[in-house]
Amino acid sequence: MTVSYNSSNLLEPMLASVPPETPVIIVDNGSEDSEALLCLDNRSNTHVVFNKRNAGFGVACNIGAKLAKTEFILFLNPDCRLENDTIEKLLLAASKYPELVAANPLFEDKKGKLSFKRKSRLIPTKLWVQKSLPAKDHFVPILLGAAFFVRAEKFHDIGGFDENIFLFFEDDDLSLRLSKSPQALMLIHNAIVKHDGGASSGYSLESEKIKNWNWGYSWVYARNKHSRPLARMLPTLQTLLKLLSPFVLFSRRRRLKYTFRLRGILNAINTL
């Protein structure tokens, strides 16, 4: 399933990469281009849900997940494209590793470089994974939400995505709540997803303000939820240092970025 927010232009190539026998659920989050999605609802394997407003990424994912009838759910960003055998390899891994609860493929960027999520601000640095690509399937402490493959039963058992997180860190939070055993989260080394990265909703000044405010808020909210040390102080200090950097002071775009992150951080501190 996928969440669309002003990203109709990305959906055609993404949908074209999905095997025709695979059911697809699209949840549109109050987009301005939602009319462009009407024709997609006529596809034999596709169902589109239209939210009247942008309810947040996690809320939209949970709406779509409740409609899914499959044993596994793949949450896939609109700016991603599957290889021909990506889903097959993820399903084979789930069969091979009975302890597996959720998994990521490797991500290939526009330049053909492969990567995976190896660290998070919600886990100690000692748990971060080394940069080198694994030569075999690998247990990992955290997963990236751009292509999040999960057992539907386990996802529903923990209540799905935390709907208090509007945007950002929702995949980190979900990963930690699913990781009840060291074998729960895996990187499947031979499954590939092409990921353009950051293209799902485009760029605008207003969207950057919203994104960075939510980044700051969710950073504090998630750290506080998972009892990370200095949950409030560390984000505040790190963001203030960024704002005072010469590289930021002389860049209007960077000043806006960290100013709105700080506003989100301060709002979280005042309300949590």
C-alpha positions in Angstrom: 0.0 0.0 0.0 1.1 3.6 -0.5 0.2 7.1 0.8 -0.2 9.8 -1.8 0.1 13.5 -1.0 0.3 15.6 -4.2 2.3 12.8 -5.7 0.1 11.6 -8.5 2.9 12.1 -11.0 5.0 9.4 -9.2 2.3 6.8 -8.9 2.2 5.5 -12.5 5.9 4.3 -12.5 5.5 2.9 -9.0 2.3 1.0 -9.9 3.8 -0.2 -13.2 6.5 -2.0 -11.1 4.0 -3.9 -9.0 3.1 -7.4 -10.2 -0.5 -7.3 -11.6 -1.6 -10.1 -9.2 -0.6 -8.0 -6.2 -3.4 -6.0 -4.6 -2.6 -2.3 -4.2 -4.2 0.2 -1.8 -3.6 3.9 -2.3 -4.6 6.3 0.5 -4.8 9.9 -0.7 -4.1 12.3 2.1 -6.2 15.3 1.0 -4.1 16.1 -2.0 -4.7 19.0 -4.4 -4.2 16.6 -7.3 -6.6 13.9 -6.0 -8.7 14.0 -9.1 -5.8 12.6 -11.0 -6.1 9.4 -8.9 -9.7 8.7 -9.9 -8.7 6.7 -13.0 -6.4 4.5 -10.9 -9.4 3.2 -8.9 -10.5 1.4 -12.2 -7.4 -0.8 -12.2 -8.3 -4.4 -11.4 -5.7 -4.7 -8.6 -6.0 -1.1 -7.2 -8.3 0.5 -4.6 -8.1 4.2 -3.8 -9.2 5.8 -0.5 -9.7 9.5 -0.4 -9.1 11.4 2.9 -10.7 14.8 3.0 -7.7 16.3 4.8 -4.1 15.4 5.4 -4.4 13.3 8.4 -0.7 12.4 8.7 1.3 9.6 7.2 0.7 7.1 10.1 -3.0 7.6 10.1 -3.2 7.1 6.3 -1.1 3.9 6.6 -3.3 2.5 9.3 -6.4 3.2 7.2 -5.0 1.3 4.3 -3.7 -1.5 6.4 -7.2 -2.1 7.8 -8.4 -2.8 4.3 -5.5 -5.2 3.4 -6.5 -8.9 3.3 -3.0 -10.3 2.8 -0.7 -12.0 5.3 2.0 -9.4 4.6 1.8 -5.7 4.0 4.4 -3.7 2.0 4.3 0.0 2.8 5.8 1.6 -0.3 6.5 5.3 -1.0 5.2 6.7 -4.3 8.8 7.6 -5.3 9.8 3.9 -5.2 9.8 1.2 -7.9 10.1 -2.5 -7.4 12.4 -4.8 -9.2 10.6 -7.7 -10.9 11.4 -10.2 -8.1 11.4 -7.8 -5.1 8.1 -9.0 -3.5 9.0 -12.7 -4.3 12.3 -12.4 -2.5 10.7 -10.7 0.5 8.1 -13.5 0.8 10.8 -16.1 0.4 12.7 -14.5 3.3 9.6 -14.5 5.5 9.2 -18.2 4.8 12.9 -18.9 5.5 13.1 -16.9 8.7 10.0 -17.7 10.9 11.2 -15.1 13.5 11.1 -12.3 11.0 8.5 -9.7 11.7 9.4 -6.9 9.4 12.1 -6.4 6.7 13.6 -3.9 4.3 15.1 -4.5 0.9 18.2 -2.6 -0.2 17.5 0.8 -1.7 19.0 1.9 -5.0 19.2 5.7 -5.7 19.2 7.5 -9.1 22.9 6.9 -9.5 22.6 3.2 -8.9 24.2 3.3 -5.4 22.8 0.8 -2.9 22.1 1.6 0.7 20.1 0.7 3.8 19.0 2.3 7.0 21.7 1.5 9.5 21.2 4.1 12.3 18.5 6.1 14.1 18.3 8.9 16.6 16.1 6.6 18.7 18.8 3.9 19.4 22.2 4.0 21.0 25.1 4.5 18.6 26.6 1.1 19.7 23.6 -0.5 17.9 24.3 1.3 14.6 25.2 -1.0 11.7 28.5 -0.6 9.8 28.3 1.1 6.4 29.4 -1.8 4.2 26.7 -3.6 2.3 25.9 -7.1 3.7 26.8 -10.1 1.6 23.8 -12.0 3.1 20.6 -11.4 4.9 21.3 -9.4 8.0 19.4 -8.7 11.3 19.1 -4.9 11.8 17.9 -2.7 14.7 15.9 -0.3 12.6 14.0 -0.1 9.3 13.3 2.5 6.7 9.6 3.3 6.0 10.0 3.8 2.2 9.6 0.1 1.7 8.5 -1.5 5.0 7.5 -5.1 4.6 5.7 -6.5 7.7 3.5 -9.4 8.9 0.0 -7.9 9.0 -0.9 -9.8 12.2 2.1 -8.4 14.1 1.5 -4.9 12.7 -2.1 -4.9 13.9 -1.2 -6.5 17.3 0.8 -3.4 18.2 -1.8 -1.0 16.9 0.0 -0.1 13.7 1.7 3.3 13.3 1.6 5.7 16.2 -1.0 8.2 15.0 0.4 10.9 17.4 3.3 11.2 14.9 2.1 13.2 12.0 5.3 12.9 10.0 8.9 11.7 10.5 10.3 9.0 12.9 7.1 6.9 12.5 9.2 4.2 10.9 11.8 4.3 13.7 9.0 4.1 16.3 7.3 1.2 14.5 10.6 -0.7 14.1 11.3 -0.5 17.8 7.8 -1.6 18.8 8.0 -4.6 16.4 11.5 -5.6 17.5 10.6 -7.9 20.5 13.4 -10.3 19.6 16.9 -9.9 18.0 15.6 -11.7 14.9 12.5 -9.6 14.3 13.9 -7.0 11.9 15.9 -8.0 8.8 17.6 -6.6 5.8 17.1 -8.8 2.7 20.3 -8.4 0.8 19.1 -9.5 -2.7 15.8 -7.7 -2.7 16.0 -4.3 -4.4 13.8 -1.2 -4.5 14.7 1.9 -6.6 14.1 4.9 -4.4 14.3 8.5 -5.7 14.2 9.8 -2.2 12.4 12.9 -1.0 10.3 13.2 -4.1 6.9 12.1 -2.8 5.4 15.5 -2.3 7.7 17.9 -4.1 9.2 21.1 -2.8 7.5 24.3 -1.8 8.3 26.9 0.9 5.2 26.1 2.8 5.8 22.3 2.7 9.3 22.8 4.0 8.0 24.7 7.0 5.5 22.0 7.7 8.0 19.2 7.2 10.7 20.8 9.5 8.2 21.7 12.2 7.0 18.1 12.3 10.6 16.8 12.1 11.5 18.7 15.3 8.2 17.8 17.1 8.4 14.1 16.2 12.1 14.0 17.2 11.3 15.0 20.7 8.1 13.0 20.9 9.7 9.8 19.8 12.8 10.2 22.0 10.6 10.9 25.0 8.4 7.9 24.2 11.3 5.5 24.0 13.0 7.0 27.1 16.1 8.2 25.3 18.5 10.2 27.5 18.2 14.0 27.3 15.1 13.5 25.2 14.3 17.2 25.2 17.6 18.8 25.8 19.7 17.1 23.1 17.4 18.0 20.2 17.2 21.6 21.4 21.0 22.0 21.8 21.8 20.4 18.5 19.3 22.5 16.6 20.5 25.7 18.3 24.1 24.9 17.3 23.0 24.4 13.7 21.3 27.8 13.7 24.4 29.5 15.0 26.6 27.9 12.3 27.9 30.3 9.6 26.8 27.8 7.0 23.2 28.3 8.2 23.3 32.0 9.1 24.1 32.9 5.5 21.7 30.6 3.9 18.0 31.6 4.0 16.8 28.1 3.2 18.9 26.5 6.0 17.8 29.2 8.4 14.2 28.4 7.6 14.8 24.7 8.0 16.4 24.9 11.5 14.1 27.7 12.7 11.0 25.6 12.1 12.7 22.5 13.5 13.3 24.5 16.7 9.7 25.7 16.8 8.5 22.1 16.5 11.0 21.0 19.3 9.8 23.8 21.6 6.2 23.0 20.9 6.8 19.3 21.8 8.6 20.3 25.0 5.7 22.6 26.0 3.0 20.1 25.3 4.4 16.6 26.2 
